[in-house]
Amino acid sequence: MPARILFVEDDVNLGFVIRDTLENVPFLVTHCTNGSDAWAVFQAGSYDLCLLDVMLPQTDGFALARQIRAVNTQIPILFLSALTNKTDRLEGLRLGADDYLTKPFSIEELILKINVFLRRTGNHADRPSSAAPLLDRQNLTLHLNGQSQILTHREADVMAYLLERPNTLVRRDELLRAVWGDDDYFMGRSLDVFISRLRKRLAQAPDIRIENVHGVGFLLRR
């Protein structure tokens, strides 16, 4: 059964994006927009991990974490916050949080951290593929089968474009214009080099591959 996450975020748009992404992992996500409702939901339900914003209406994230820790010392708590100063981060950790991510953050990194803490508590999510790659584009890192590989900027750009369109034919000219800004002959040769490099990086995940559609483009199968 997918892990159950209590997610508390008052920004409706950001909350929708994060919830939608997490549900596609898949996790079972309960989203609250204020601390008071979240505390009531937590008491009434059963959760494997809490994902809390700090600046919340009614009851802030720090106060909510204190309430949760008073009745459950084991459940992982991750803070997501726009508060970036050291004092706030340390306060969150002193309250018993397992981690503190500052906005903006990489959604791939967030999912990785969630799974790390779920493994520690024996509640690792059932994912569509244990080999599914996660790209941390900001840090140019491809996470695959528990290992990390550092990519070049261009490799990361190509990989990101294909990952955003799994099992979909991506035309060569479309990919060239998106990444290189043009689709001339020499850029096309460069694209072939980067596709070859990425195939080698994906070699350890046989269920994920970049297929060539001759004369047309590429398919990332997963």
trRosetta pair geometry for C-beta under 8 A, 3 or more apart (Angstrom, degrees):
i j d omega theta_ij theta_ji phi_ij phi_ji
1 28 7.9 -16 163 -17 92 131
1 126 7.2 151 78 0 8 125
2 25 7.5 127 -144 87 123 95
2 26 4.9 -68 -98 104 151 87
2 27 5.2 -179 167 -125 117 31
2 28 5.1 136 94 -22 111 85
2 125 5.3 20 -146 -147 72 93
2 126 5.7 -96 -81 40 63 91
3 27 5.3 -34 70 -131 82 93
3 28 7.0 -156 97 29 35 82
3 48 4.3 -98 -163 66 95 151
3 49 6.4 31 156 8 127 110
3 114 7.8 173 83 161 148 108
3 118 5.2 -69 -86 -127 159 139
3 123 4.9 100 -109 148 108 105
3 124 7.3 -86 -48 172 125 11
3 125 4.5 -84 5 -80 105 84
4 27 7.4 149 -103 179 18 86
4 28 4.6 -29 -105 76 67 111
4 30 7.3 23 -177 -6 91 104
4 45 7.5 -141 157 153 142 120
4 46 6.6 74 71 103 155 68
4 47 4.8 -123 111 -127 103 56
4 48 5.0 119 51 3 69 92
4 49 7.8 161 88 29 50 69
5 22 6.4 -75 52 165 153 145
5 27 5.0 23 -2 157 121 135
5 28 6.9 157 19 80 71 53
5 29 5.0 -19 68 -108 103 70
5 30 7.2 -173 91 27 53 69
5 47 6.6 81 -127 -160 15 107
5 48 6.8 -49 -71 61 56 86
5 49 5.1 -22 -113 73 81 94
5 50 7.5 153 -163 -99 65 23
5 51 5.8 18 179 -2 113 113
5 114 7.3 -18 -98 -149 136 132
6 30 5.4 -23 -113 68 61 105
6 32 7.2 -1 -173 7 88 112
6 38 6.4 111 170 -159 117 96
6 41 6.5 153 -132 109 117 116
6 42 5.8 25 -115 -88 168 89
6 45 7.5 150 -78 78 113 131
6 47 4.6 -30 -23 -120 102 163
6 49 7.5 -164 29 96 70 46
6 50 4.8 -17 67 -114 105 75
6 51 7.0 178 89 29 52 68
7 15 7.2 142 133 -148 115 88
7 18 6.8 -176 -168 114 143 118
7 19 6.1 176 83 -89 156 88
7 22 7.1 166 -64 38 148 161
7 29 5.3 1 2 -164 129 103
7 30 6.7 163 26 78 76 47
7 31 4.9 -27 80 -102 105 69
7 32 7.4 161 87 24 52 66
7 51 4.6 -7 -112 67 72 113
8 31 7.6 156 -89 -158 32 51
8 32 4.9 -18 -109 70 80 95
8 33 7.5 170 -158 -92 64 12
8 34 7.7 -68 -161 82 104 7
8 35 6.6 66 -176 -93 145 56
8 38 4.4 1 -95 -93 129 150
8 50 7.5 3 2 -173 108 92
8 51 7.0 173 24 92 65 61
8 52 4.9 8 54 -122 114 66
8 53 5.8 -123 109 22 78 82
8 56 6.3 -10 151 -100 114 147
8 61 6.9 162 96 -103 127 90
8 64 6.8 -71 71 132 173 171
9 14 6.0 -112 160 100 137 102
9 15 4.0 176 88 -89 115 96
9 18 6.7 83 6 46 163 141
9 31 7.0 -45 39 -156 90 97
9 33 7.0 -37 87 -115 44 58
9 51 7.9 -23 -39 119 103 98
9 53 4.6 111 -109 -32 62 126
9 80 6.9 -18 -92 75 111 131
10 15 7.4 -179 59 -46 5 132
10 33 4.8 89 -117 -174 58 77
10 34 6.3 58 -93 -77 107 61
10 53 6.3 -118 7 70 80 155
10 55 7.6 -90 31 107 128 72
10 56 5.4 155 -32 -130 120 67
10 57 5.9 114 -111 1 148 93
11 14 4.0 31 102 31 122 114
11 15 5.8 162 83 -21 62 89
11 53 7.6 147 7 -98 92 159
12 15 5.7 -59 -143 38 24 114
12 16 6.4 28 158 -23 62 104
12 33 7.0 0 -82 -113 74 132
13 16 5.9 -52 -151 30 29 111
13 17 6.7 25 154 -16 63 105
14 17 5.8 -56 -150 36 34 110
14 18 6.2 25 158 -12 69 109
15 18 6.1 -60 -143 42 28 104
15 19 5.9 26 161 -17 66 112
15 31 5.6 116 176 -166 114 131
15 33 6.8 -57 -64 -96 170 86
16 19 6.0 -59 -142 40 25 109
16 20 6.0 24 160 -20 63 111
17 20 6.0 -59 -147 37 24 110
17 21 6.4 22 157 -17 62 109
18 21 5.8 -57 -148 38 30 111
18 22 6.2 25 158 -15 66 109
18 51 7.9 -156 152 134 136 146
18 107 7.1 -161 -115 -119 73 108
18 110 7.7 -57 -140 120 106 164
19 22 5.9 -60 -145 40 29 107
19 23 6.2 27 158 -20 66 109
19 29 5.0 178 -145 119 83 150
19 31 4.9 -36 -89 -64 140 137
20 23 5.9 -57 -146 36 27 110
20 24 6.7 25 155 -19 61 108
21 24 5.9 -63 -157 34 30 110
21 25 7.5 51 145 -44 61 89
21 107 5.5 -51 158 -172 164 140
21 111 7.7 -109 142 -63 109 118
22 25 5.7 -27 -165 -9 44 118
22 26 7.9 78 145 -158 52 45
22 27 4.7 -43 163 45 94 121
22 29 5.1 96 96 -64 124 138
22 111 7.3 -176 -106 -97 72 92
22 114 7.7 97 -127 -32 110 176
23 26 5.8 2 177 -146 45 86
23 27 6.3 -90 -92 61 37 67
23 28 7.7 55 -117 -110 79 27
23 29 5.4 -94 -67 14 88 119
25 111 6.2 177 -103 -138 129 120
25 125 5.8 20 127 132 121 157
25 127 6.0 -62 167 -114 78 89
26 125 7.1 -162 79 -179 43 123
26 126 7.4 -10 54 80 83 81
26 127 7.7 159 16 -117 51 49
26 128 7.7 80 -14 -42 82 88
27 114 7.5 -53 -71 153 150 148
27 125 5.6 -68 -83 -110 81 141
30 41 6.0 -176 145 168 139 140
30 45 6.9 118 -20 54 167 174
30 47 7.4 -98 30 -94 123 118
32 35 7.9 114 122 -90 126 18
32 37 4.6 -174 -155 101 121 107
32 38 4.0 -180 78 -75 153 80
32 41 5.8 -158 -60 12 134 147
33 37 7.0 27 48 49 61 140
33 56 7.9 167 157 -150 43 98
33 57 7.6 13 135 37 80 110
34 37 5.2 84 65 15 85 102
34 38 6.9 -153 95 -10 42 94
34 56 5.6 140 -143 170 48 102
34 57 4.5 -53 -119 74 110 90
34 58 4.5 61 171 25 123 122
34 59 7.0 99 158 35 81 73
35 38 5.4 -58 -145 38 34 116
35 39 6.3 36 158 -23 68 102
35 56 4.4 118 -39 106 96 136
35 57 7.2 -165 11 80 85 43
35 58 5.3 -159 51 86 86 90
35 59 2.8 -125 105 79 127 85
35 60 6.0 -53 -41 -10 153 7
35 61 6.7 -144 -91 -71 117 39
35 63 6.4 65 170 76 156 103
35 64 4.4 -133 -148 -61 107 120
36 39 6.0 -52 -151 30 29 109
36 40 6.8 26 152 -14 62 105
36 58 4.1 -68 -12 139 113 141
36 59 4.9 129 -55 -1 64 111
37 40 5.7 -57 -153 38 35 111
37 41 6.2 34 152 -19 68 108
37 58 7.7 87 -6 63 76 155
38 41 5.6 -56 -146 39 31 111
38 42 6.1 35 154 -24 66 105
38 52 7.6 109 168 -113 162 97
38 56 7.8 -34 5 -179 137 161
38 59 7.5 -131 48 72 103 117
38 64 5.8 13 90 -142 127 141
39 42 5.6 -50 -144 33 30 113
39 43 6.5 29 157 -17 63 106
39 59 6.3 9 -20 65 128 161
39 64 6.0 -136 -65 -131 96 88
39 67 5.5 -9 -123 112 119 156
39 68 7.8 -130 -115 -59 77 80
40 43 6.0 -57 -151 36 29 109
40 44 6.3 16 156 -11 64 114
41 44 5.9 -66 -145 43 29 105
41 45 5.8 -6 168 6 68 121
42 45 6.6 -76 -133 50 21 90
42 47 6.6 -59 -129 8 75 133
42 50 7.3 10 -107 -98 125 124
42 67 7.9 122 73 113 146 111
42 68 6.1 -78 175 -101 160 98
43 71 7.9 48 -104 69 81 169
47 50 6.4 77 122 -67 142 76
47 75 6.6 58 94 -146 91 140
48 75 7.1 179 179 -138 23 93
48 76 7.7 9 145 33 63 98
48 118 6.2 42 148 -120 125 96
48 121 6.8 165 -167 95 88 137
48 123 4.2 -155 -151 142 134 160
49 75 6.6 178 -103 -179 33 88
49 76 4.7 -16 -123 70 90 102
49 77 7.7 175 -167 -81 65 31
49 78 7.1 15 175 3 108 103
49 114 6.2 121 130 -149 168 88
49 117 6.2 107 -113 103 125 124
49 118 6.3 -66 -45 -75 132 89
49 121 8.0 172 -69 36 88 146
49 123 7.6 -169 -32 90 97 134
50 65 7.7 165 108 -105 143 75
50 68 6.1 -33 -26 -147 168 167
50 75 6.1 67 -8 136 101 120
50 76 7.1 -173 31 97 68 55
50 77 4.7 -11 69 -112 108 74
50 78 7.2 176 93 28 58 63
51 78 5.3 -11 -114 67 67 101
51 80 6.4 27 176 -12 88 115
51 114 7.5 -22 -76 -97 120 114
52 56 7.7 -68 -173 -35 89 137
52 61 4.3 139 150 -145 112 108
52 64 6.0 -175 -138 87 141 130
52 65 6.3 -156 54 -63 167 96
52 77 6.4 -7 8 -167 119 95
52 78 7.2 159 25 83 70 48
52 79 5.5 -37 76 -109 88 61
52 80 7.0 174 86 24 35 76
53 56 5.5 126 87 -64 102 96
53 61 5.4 -145 99 -64 43 133
53 79 7.6 84 -136 -163 15 69
53 80 5.4 -44 -92 76 60 89
53 81 6.4 127 -159 -89 57 63
54 60 6.3 15 169 175 56 101
54 61 4.0 -100 -116 42 35 133
54 62 6.3 35 -148 -34 87 83
54 79 5.8 41 -60 -165 95 117
54 80 7.7 -151 -14 80 78 42
54 81 3.9 25 2 -106 121 121
54 82 7.8 -134 47 33 109 63
54 83 5.6 -61 72 16 153 124
54 88 6.9 46 -162 -177 167 120
54 92 7.0 -78 -95 -83 120 121
55 60 6.4 -29 -122 -136 31 104
55 61 7.1 -29 -11 -1 24 108
55 81 7.0 109 -4 -140 85 89
55 82 6.8 -39 15 39 128 102
55 83 7.0 133 -35 -32 106 109
56 59 6.5 -9 96 85 117 51
56 60 5.1 150 45 -128 82 43
56 61 5.4 115 -5 -45 115 74
56 64 7.1 13 48 -18 149 135
59 63 5.0 -119 -173 90 87 124
59 64 5.3 111 128 -63 112 88
59 67 7.7 1 173 -8 145 141
60 63 5.2 91 57 13 73 102
60 64 6.9 -134 102 -6 36 93
61 64 5.4 -55 -143 38 33 114
61 65 6.2 37 156 -23 66 103
61 79 6.1 108 148 -128 141 99
61 81 7.2 -137 50 -82 157 109
61 92 7.8 -2 117 -112 115 105
62 65 5.7 -52 -151 32 30 112
62 66 6.8 33 150 -21 62 101
62 91 6.3 -19 -118 138 133 115
62 92 6.8 -107 -99 -94 89 67
62 95 6.0 -163 -152 -61 76 160
63 66 5.6 -49 -154 30 35 114
63 67 6.7 36 149 -18 64 103
64 67 5.7 -54 -154 35 35 112
64 68 6.4 32 151 -18 67 106
65 68 5.6 -54 -145 38 34 111
65 69 6.0 30 157 -17 68 109
65 77 5.6 105 -129 180 104 157
65 79 7.6 -35 -65 -74 142 104
65 92 7.3 107 4 -146 172 70
65 95 4.7 70 113 140 130 135
65 96 6.7 176 164 60 109 92
65 97 6.2 -38 -145 -65 149 92
66 69 5.9 -58 -143 41 27 108
66 70 6.4 37 154 -31 62 104
66 95 6.0 -84 -69 -151 72 113
67 70 5.8 -51 -153 23 29 116
67 71 7.4 -3 160 6 60 104
68 71 6.7 -82 -163 47 31 89
68 72 5.9 -47 172 51 73 102
68 75 6.8 -87 167 67 115 127
68 77 6.6 133 95 -84 144 132
69 72 6.9 -87 -116 71 25 57
69 73 6.2 57 -161 -102 71 59
69 77 7.5 -60 -63 -18 95 150
69 95 6.5 -168 -11 165 152 77
69 96 4.5 117 -110 49 141 153
72 75 4.7 25 136 2 128 112
73 96 7.2 -101 -144 -156 68 147
74 121 6.7 122 158 -120 101 118
75 121 7.6 44 -121 -112 41 162
76 98 4.7 -34 -151 2 85 152
76 117 3.7 89 -119 166 163 135
76 118 7.2 -96 18 -62 146 51
76 120 7.4 105 -66 63 124 117
76 121 6.4 -130 -24 -20 104 135
77 95 7.9 -75 96 108 150 101
77 96 6.5 67 37 109 133 83
77 97 4.7 -95 100 -120 103 64
77 98 5.8 139 56 5 55 86
78 97 6.7 104 -111 -169 23 100
78 98 6.1 -48 -73 64 69 94
78 99 4.9 -5 -122 64 88 93
78 100 7.5 -175 -163 -79 60 31
78 101 6.7 20 174 1 106 104
78 110 7.8 132 144 -148 153 84
78 113 6.5 112 -113 125 146 125
78 114 7.1 -84 -7 -86 155 73
78 117 7.2 -153 -50 -2 111 159
79 92 4.6 -66 -6 -155 158 144
79 97 5.2 -19 -18 -142 104 155
79 99 7.3 -151 32 102 70 52
79 100 4.5 0 60 -120 112 73
79 101 6.9 -179 91 31 60 62
80 101 5.3 -14 -108 71 66 100
80 103 6.4 67 172 -55 85 97
80 105 7.0 -113 -136 16 95 139
80 110 7.7 17 -92 -117 119 127
81 84 7.7 -177 109 -62 94 49
81 88 6.7 -142 129 143 155 131
81 92 7.4 -147 -9 -64 146 150
81 100 6.8 -22 22 -170 117 91
81 101 7.5 143 24 82 66 51
81 102 6.0 -42 77 -114 74 59
81 103 6.5 -133 105 -3 23 95
82 102 7.2 83 -129 -164 21 76
82 103 4.7 -39 -85 51 67 119
83 88 4.0 -82 137 135 127 172
83 89 7.8 -167 113 -48 93 66
83 102 7.4 -114 77 -121 41 95
84 88 7.5 56 43 55 10 127
84 89 7.8 10 -169 -45 32 110
84 102 4.7 69 -105 -146 84 144
85 88 5.4 90 66 10 80 100
85 89 7.2 -150 99 -4 41 92
86 89 5.6 -60 -149 39 35 112
86 90 6.1 31 158 -18 71 108
87 90 6.0 -59 -147 39 27 107
87 91 6.3 30 154 -23 63 107
88 91 5.5 -52 -147 33 32 114
88 92 6.5 34 154 -20 64 103
89 92 5.9 -55 -156 33 31 111
89 93 6.6 23 152 -12 65 107
89 100 4.9 156 -142 105 78 153
89 102 7.6 -47 -83 -59 112 108
90 93 5.7 -58 -148 41 35 108
90 94 6.1 39 153 -23 68 106
91 94 5.7 -53 -146 35 30 113
91 95 6.6 32 154 -22 62 105
92 95 5.9 -57 -156 30 31 112
92 97 4.5 -16 158 17 87 148
92 100 4.5 113 90 -94 144 129
93 96 7.9 122 179 -14 34 7
93 97 5.5 -84 -95 59 39 95
93 100 6.2 -85 -52 -21 87 126
97 100 5.8 74 115 -62 144 88
98 117 5.5 92 126 -110 160 134
99 113 5.7 -92 57 -173 168 136
99 117 7.5 -124 -2 -55 116 131
101 105 4.5 24 167 -92 119 160
101 109 7.4 151 -123 111 134 115
101 110 6.4 -35 -46 -94 176 89
101 113 7.3 -173 -56 30 126 165
102 105 6.6 139 76 -64 41 102
105 109 6.2 -108 168 69 98 121
105 110 6.0 98 118 -54 124 105
106 109 3.9 83 75 4 105 106
106 110 6.8 -169 95 -10 57 81
106 136 5.0 51 163 -139 165 84
106 137 7.1 172 -125 36 118 71
106 138 5.3 -132 -69 17 118 120
106 139 7.3 -78 -34 4 156 100
107 110 5.3 -48 -149 33 38 117
107 111 6.5 39 153 -19 67 101
108 111 5.9 -53 -151 35 32 109
108 112 6.5 33 151 -19 64 106
108 134 4.2 153 -156 172 109 105
108 135 5.9 -136 -81 71 166 39
108 136 4.9 -144 86 -78 128 65
108 137 7.7 117 13 -5 137 73
108 143 7.1 162 164 24 116 123
109 112 5.6 -55 -149 37 33 113
109 113 6.3 32 155 -18 67 105
109 136 5.5 66 -57 -111 91 118
109 139 7.9 81 -69 11 123 129
110 113 5.9 -57 -149 37 29 109
110 114 6.3 33 153 -22 65 105
111 114 5.6 -51 -147 34 32 114
111 115 6.4 28 156 -15 64 106
111 134 6.4 -151 77 -127 125 149
112 115 5.9 -61 -152 39 29 107
112 116 6.4 35 151 -25 65 104
112 134 6.3 -174 -59 91 104 157
112 143 6.1 -18 -94 131 134 177
113 116 5.5 -49 -148 29 35 116
113 117 6.6 25 158 -11 66 104
114 117 6.3 -64 -155 40 29 103
114 118 6.2 26 152 -18 67 111
114 125 7.7 22 125 -14 110 126
115 118 5.4 -53 -139 39 34 112
115 119 6.3 43 158 -26 66 100
115 124 6.0 51 -158 -140 80 88
115 125 6.3 -84 -104 23 89 99
116 119 6.0 -54 -156 29 27 112
116 120 6.9 27 149 -19 61 105
117 120 5.5 -49 -152 31 38 115
117 121 6.7 16 156 -2 67 106
118 121 6.1 -68 -149 48 34 96
118 122 7.9 -90 165 69 60 19
118 123 4.6 -95 -162 86 88 79
118 124 4.6 129 116 -93 106 44
118 125 6.1 30 120 -23 169 75
119 122 7.5 37 -172 -75 31 25
119 124 4.6 35 -82 -71 67 114
127 130 6.2 123 66 -83 113 49
127 132 6.3 -121 148 20 127 129
128 132 6.4 66 73 -52 91 140
129 132 4.2 117 75 -46 99 92
129 207 6.0 -152 -146 102 134 136
129 208 7.2 133 134 -54 155 106
129 222 6.5 -129 22 177 158 90
130 145 7.4 65 131 -109 86 67
131 144 6.8 26 -170 -167 70 82
131 145 5.5 -1 -123 -69 76 91
131 204 7.9 -162 -147 117 116 76
131 205 4.0 152 170 -136 124 105
131 206 7.9 -23 159 38 173 54
131 207 5.7 122 60 50 138 107
131 208 6.0 -154 120 -7 111 116
132 205 8.0 137 -73 -158 16 146
132 208 7.0 134 -114 -69 43 138
132 222 6.3 84 -118 -176 83 129
133 142 5.7 -15 -168 -171 119 97
133 143 6.7 147 -160 74 63 53
133 144 4.6 -18 -106 -89 89 97
133 159 7.9 -81 121 -175 142 122
133 163 7.1 -104 86 -104 104 125
133 202 7.0 -73 -46 -109 143 94
133 205 6.6 -141 -50 11 96 168
133 208 6.3 168 -11 142 103 168
133 222 8.0 -109 21 -111 86 141
134 142 7.6 150 77 -159 44 50
134 143 4.5 -15 62 59 94 109
134 144 7.8 -177 26 -67 62 56
135 141 7.5 157 -157 85 49 49
135 142 5.6 -20 -105 -105 73 70
135 143 7.6 -162 -77 20 25 76
135 151 8.0 -10 -141 4 101 148
135 156 6.7 144 -171 -147 121 81
135 159 5.6 162 -99 121 147 119
135 160 5.7 -149 110 -85 155 75
135 163 5.8 -166 4 0 131 166
136 139 4.6 -5 125 47 118 101
136 140 7.4 -33 94 30 80 16
136 141 4.3 3 55 59 111 96
136 142 7.8 -151 26 -71 72 26
136 143 6.8 62 -13 -19 101 106
137 140 7.1 25 -167 -78 34 43
137 156 5.4 130 -136 173 71 118
137 160 5.3 39 -94 -84 127 135
140 150 5.9 44 115 -162 100 72
140 151 4.8 -137 180 62 84 79
140 152 7.2 -44 -162 -177 131 4
140 153 6.6 -65 -103 -82 127 50
140 155 7.9 81 -161 71 96 99
140 156 4.9 -96 -126 -56 73 145
141 148 5.2 -13 -171 -166 112 109
141 149 7.0 146 -157 72 60 41
141 150 6.0 -33 -99 -100 70 55
141 151 7.0 -169 -85 9 18 88
142 148 7.0 146 75 -157 46 54
142 149 4.6 -18 60 60 100 97
142 151 5.7 79 -21 -40 104 116
142 156 7.9 -154 -53 -103 92 78
142 159 6.7 -76 -90 172 121 167
142 201 6.2 58 78 162 158 135
143 146 7.9 11 -178 -107 87 8
143 147 7.4 167 -153 84 54 35
143 148 5.4 -23 -99 -98 70 76
144 147 6.0 -30 72 64 69 82
144 148 7.9 135 23 -97 66 29
144 149 6.8 -7 22 3 111 110
144 201 7.5 136 10 156 156 87
144 202 7.3 -142 -133 -115 159 56
144 204 6.4 120 128 76 122 114
144 205 5.7 -100 -171 -37 118 129
145 204 5.7 -108 23 129 148 118
145 205 6.2 -165 -36 -75 114 95
147 204 7.6 4 45 93 134 163
149 201 5.6 179 108 -148 167 114
151 155 3.9 -136 -171 92 106 120
151 156 4.4 138 100 -57 134 83
151 159 6.7 -90 -126 7 164 142
151 201 7.7 11 -92 -105 97 167
152 155 4.5 96 50 6 79 104
152 156 7.0 -146 89 -6 40 86
153 156 5.8 -60 -152 37 29 111
153 157 6.4 30 152 -22 65 106
154 157 5.5 -50 -146 33 35 113
154 158 6.4 31 157 -15 66 104
154 179 7.0 87 -151 172 77 121
154 190 7.8 -70 179 159 152 114
154 194 5.7 -105 130 -105 108 143
155 158 6.0 -58 -149 39 30 107
155 159 6.0 26 156 -17 66 112
155 194 5.7 -162 -94 -155 65 102
155 197 6.1 -83 -106 103 119 130
155 198 6.2 164 -153 -72 94 94
155 201 7.8 93 -174 -14 133 154
156 159 5.7 -56 -140 41 29 110
156 160 6.0 32 159 -23 65 108
157 160 5.9 -53 -145 34 25 111
157 161 6.6 25 156 -20 60 107
157 179 4.7 127 133 -134 122 103
158 161 5.9 -57 -153 33 30 111
158 162 6.6 20 155 -10 65 108
158 175 7.0 50 -133 -176 83 116
158 179 5.7 19 -77 -103 69 160
158 191 7.3 152 -110 -141 133 77
158 194 5.1 137 -6 135 163 132
158 195 7.1 -125 168 -74 147 63
158 198 6.5 -125 102 -44 122 147
159 162 6.0 -63 -150 41 31 105
159 163 6.0 30 156 -20 69 111
159 198 5.8 178 -80 -125 96 133
160 163 5.8 -56 -141 38 29 111
160 164 6.3 30 159 -22 63 107
161 164 6.1 -58 -154 32 26 111
161 165 7.0 -12 157 13 60 111
161 170 7.0 115 138 -150 103 157
161 175 6.0 132 123 -131 149 86
161 178 5.6 120 -119 112 141 141
161 179 6.3 -91 -26 -59 149 108
162 165 6.2 -82 -151 55 33 88
162 166 7.6 72 154 -83 67 53
162 170 6.3 -114 -105 5 73 155
162 175 7.9 18 -63 -116 85 126
162 210 6.7 -19 -166 -110 161 109
162 218 6.7 -49 -109 110 121 123
162 220 4.1 113 166 -37 109 138
163 166 6.6 4 -156 -59 39 90
163 220 6.6 -81 -77 118 41 167
165 168 4.2 -90 169 61 93 126
165 170 5.6 113 90 -68 145 112
165 220 7.1 110 85 34 71 112
166 220 5.4 -80 -120 94 59 102
166 221 7.6 92 -170 -131 83 16
166 222 5.1 -63 -150 39 128 111
167 219 6.7 26 -138 -172 30 102
167 220 7.2 -72 -37 83 38 63
167 221 6.1 68 -90 -117 72 53
167 222 6.9 -112 -41 39 91 68
168 219 7.0 180 74 -130 23 79
168 220 7.9 -3 42 42 66 81
169 213 6.0 -5 -133 1 109 160
169 216 6.7 -22 -174 133 124 124
169 217 5.7 108 177 72 82 120
169 218 7.6 149 -152 76 54 29
169 219 5.6 -37 -93 -79 57 94
170 174 5.9 -128 -175 82 74 123
170 175 5.3 75 146 -58 115 110
170 217 5.0 -148 94 160 50 134
170 218 5.3 -22 61 64 97 80
170 219 7.3 159 14 -84 78 41
170 220 7.7 23 2 -6 123 91
171 174 4.2 90 64 5 92 109
171 175 6.9 -167 88 -6 47 85
171 216 6.1 -79 -120 171 74 70
171 217 4.1 -123 -120 -58 25 139
172 175 6.0 -61 -149 39 29 107
172 176 6.1 28 156 -19 66 110
172 183 7.1 112 127 -150 83 118
172 188 6.6 39 169 -129 125 100
172 191 6.8 127 -155 111 91 159
172 216 7.0 164 -10 138 95 26
172 217 4.8 -152 -34 -98 62 72
172 218 7.5 96 -78 -12 68 87
173 176 5.6 -52 -142 38 32 113
173 177 6.3 29 160 -16 65 107
173 183 4.4 23 -136 -132 74 164
174 177 6.2 -60 -149 38 25 105
174 178 6.3 22 155 -18 63 112
174 217 7.1 2 37 -110 105 144
175 178 5.7 -58 -144 38 29 111
175 179 6.1 0 167 4 67 114
175 191 6.6 109 110 -142 117 137
175 217 6.7 138 -7 -146 120 109
175 218 7.0 24 -38 29 157 115
176 179 6.6 -71 -137 49 22 90
176 180 5.1 -33 -171 38 67 116
176 182 6.6 -54 147 99 104 37
176 183 3.8 109 93 -104 140 79
176 187 5.4 103 -153 126 115 121
176 188 6.4 -32 -91 -82 142 67
176 191 5.9 -73 -87 -59 90 144
177 180 7.2 -53 -91 61 16 75
177 181 6.5 24 -156 -150 49 15
177 182 6.6 51 -104 -85 63 10
177 183 5.6 -37 -51 -43 81 103
179 191 7.7 124 69 -103 135 100
180 183 7.4 131 70 -78 120 46
180 187 4.5 137 149 -158 167 132
180 190 7.2 115 -88 78 140 132
180 191 7.4 -90 -25 -64 133 101
182 187 5.8 147 87 -6 88 162
183 187 6.4 -124 -135 82 24 128
183 188 6.7 55 -176 -64 66 95
184 187 5.2 90 57 15 71 105
184 188 7.0 -125 104 -11 36 93
185 188 5.5 -60 -155 32 30 116
185 189 6.8 29 152 -19 66 100
186 189 5.7 -46 -152 30 38 111
186 190 6.7 41 147 -19 63 101
187 190 5.4 -50 -152 35 39 116
187 191 6.5 47 148 -25 66 99
188 191 5.5 -47 -150 28 34 115
188 192 6.8 38 151 -20 63 99
189 192 5.7 -49 -155 30 36 114
189 193 6.9 39 147 -21 64 101
190 193 5.6 -53 -156 31 37 114
190 194 6.6 29 152 -14 69 105
191 194 5.9 -59 -149 40 33 106
191 195 6.2 35 153 -21 68 106
192 195 5.7 -52 -145 35 31 112
192 196 6.4 35 154 -21 63 105
193 196 5.8 -56 -155 34 30 113
193 197 6.6 29 150 -19 64 105
194 197 5.5 -48 -147 34 37 113
194 198 6.3 35 155 -18 67 104
195 198 5.8 -56 -148 38 31 109
195 199 6.5 37 152 -24 64 103
195 210 6.0 -147 -163 125 92 148
195 212 7.6 91 152 -82 147 99
195 218 6.5 -146 -126 -93 133 148
196 199 5.8 -52 -151 30 31 113
196 200 6.9 31 152 -18 62 102
197 200 5.8 -57 -158 33 34 111
197 201 6.6 31 148 -18 67 105
198 201 5.4 -51 -148 35 39 113
198 202 6.3 28 155 -12 68 108
198 210 6.1 55 104 -11 113 150
199 202 5.9 -63 -146 44 31 104
199 203 6.9 61 148 -59 61 83
199 209 7.2 37 -133 -155 86 75
199 210 5.4 -107 -82 45 86 110
200 203 5.5 -19 -159 -23 37 119
202 205 5.4 -68 -169 51 72 100
202 208 5.5 -112 -165 104 119 98
202 209 6.3 158 124 -105 134 46
202 210 6.8 125 34 -9 154 92
203 206 7.9 14 -177 -76 43 64
205 208 4.3 1 122 37 119 108
206 209 7.4 -1 -168 -53 40 109
207 222 7.0 78 130 -141 82 54
208 220 7.5 4 -172 180 85 86
208 221 6.7 -179 -144 91 40 66
208 222 4.6 18 -114 -103 90 89
209 220 7.6 -177 93 -150 34 51
209 221 5.2 -1 57 52 79 106
210 218 5.6 -8 -176 -172 97 120
210 219 7.3 156 -159 79 49 44
210 220 5.4 -24 -102 -99 72 70
210 221 7.7 -176 -87 16 22 76
211 218 6.6 150 77 -159 50 63
211 219 4.4 -12 57 60 105 97
211 220 7.8 -174 18 -81 74 21
211 221 5.9 51 -14 -18 113 114
212 218 6.1 -33 -104 -103 48 75
213 216 4.3 -43 112 63 109 113
213 217 5.5 7 54 60 110 56
213 218 6.7 -161 13 -81 87 21
213 219 6.2 78 -34 -18 110 101
